[in-house]
Amino acid sequence: MGTEGVLDIGLDALMLAAKLSAPMLVTALVVGFAISLFQSVTQIQEVTLSFVPKAIAVSVALLISGHWMIQEAVTFTQTIFERIPSLLGG
């Protein structure tokens, strides 16, 4: 296996990690922004106020996108297993 194969697998793995983490990260970003905007408008400066809504929103995002995430991870794993013979030079 040459450096091209290693770099290709590494790039695919990084892209998969970015795709799988995006729904939760974007959800946490949007909810966090909305809560901080609410805190700025109402001048409520409670640090723990943002934790519970973010945790609930990320949990809902995980429930909604969980099936897709598992499907993407399984597809990636199957692709890697199918490429093993060609990576070993066979």
NORZI-V861448 format. One record per residue. N is the residue number from 1. RES is the residue in one small letter. SS is DSSP state (a for helix, b for strand, c for the rest). PSI is psi in radians with two decimals (none if undefined). D_CENTER is the distance of its C-alpha to the mean C-alpha in Angstrom with 2 decimals. Layout:
N_RES_SS_PSI_D_CENTER ; N_RES_SS_PSI_D_CENTER
This chain:
1_m_c_2.21_28.73 ; 2_g_c_-3.13_28.82 ; 3_t_a_-0.49_26.64 ; 4_e_a_-0.72_25.48 ; 5_g_a_-0.73_24.04 ; 6_v_a_-0.79_22.26 ; 7_l_a_-0.64_20.84 ; 8_d_a_-0.79_19.82 ; 9_i_a_-0.75_17.98 ; 10_g_a_-0.74_16.34 ; 11_l_a_-0.74_15.30 ; 12_d_a_-0.70_13.96 ; 13_a_a_-0.72_11.95 ; 14_l_a_-0.68_10.52 ; 15_m_a_-0.69_9.84 ; 16_l_a_-0.76_8.15 ; 17_a_a_-0.70_5.86 ; 18_a_a_-0.74_5.36 ; 19_k_a_-0.68_5.34 ; 20_l_a_-0.52_3.22 ; 21_s_a_-0.27_0.61 ; 22_a_a_-0.80_4.05 ; 23_p_a_-0.72_5.87 ; 24_m_a_-0.70_6.00 ; 25_l_a_-0.74_6.67 ; 26_v_a_-0.70_9.00 ; 27_t_a_-0.81_10.53 ; 28_a_a_-0.64_11.32 ; 29_l_a_-0.81_12.69 ; 30_v_a_-0.79_14.83 ; 31_v_a_-0.72_16.13 ; 32_g_a_-0.72_16.86 ; 33_f_a_-0.75_18.70 ; 34_a_a_-0.70_20.61 ; 35_i_a_-0.71_21.66 ; 36_s_a_-0.58_22.78 ; 37_l_a_-0.74_24.69 ; 38_f_a_-0.73_26.28 ; 39_q_a_-0.63_27.22 ; 40_s_a_-0.70_28.75 ; 41_v_a_-0.75_30.76 ; 42_t_a_-0.11_32.03 ; 43_q_c_0.54_32.34 ; 44_i_c_2.00_30.84 ; 45_q_c_1.09_29.42 ; 46_e_c_2.14_27.96 ; 47_v_c_-0.66_25.09 ; 48_t_c_-0.13_24.00 ; 49_l_a_-0.56_23.98 ; 50_s_a_-0.30_20.41 ; 51_f_a_-0.89_18.92 ; 52_v_a_-0.84_19.78 ; 53_p_a_-0.64_18.72 ; 54_k_a_-0.73_15.28 ; 55_a_a_-0.72_14.95 ; 56_i_a_-0.77_16.33 ; 57_a_a_-0.71_14.20 ; 58_v_a_-0.64_10.86 ; 59_s_a_-0.73_12.68 ; 60_v_a_-0.72_13.79 ; 61_a_a_-0.66_10.49 ; 62_l_a_-0.69_9.47 ; 63_l_a_-0.68_12.98 ; 64_i_a_-0.77_12.89 ; 65_s_a_0.10_9.88 ; 66_g_a_-0.74_10.31 ; 67_h_a_-0.77_12.93 ; 68_w_a_-0.70_11.21 ; 69_m_a_-0.78_8.34 ; 70_i_a_-0.72_11.37 ; 71_q_a_-0.74_13.35 ; 72_e_a_-0.73_11.21 ; 73_a_a_-0.71_11.19 ; 74_v_a_-0.73_14.88 ; 75_t_a_-0.74_15.75 ; 76_f_a_-0.78_14.51 ; 77_t_a_-0.74_16.47 ; 78_q_a_-0.69_19.44 ; 79_t_a_-0.74_19.52 ; 80_i_a_-0.75_19.65 ; 81_f_a_-0.62_22.37 ; 82_e_a_-0.47_24.27 ; 83_r_a_-0.11_24.31 ; 84_i_a_-0.84_25.76 ; 85_p_a_-0.71_29.38 ; 86_s_a_-0.51_29.10 ; 87_l_a_-0.52_27.39 ; 88_l_c_-0.01_30.26 ; 89_g_c_0.27_32.78 ; 90_g_c_none_33.94
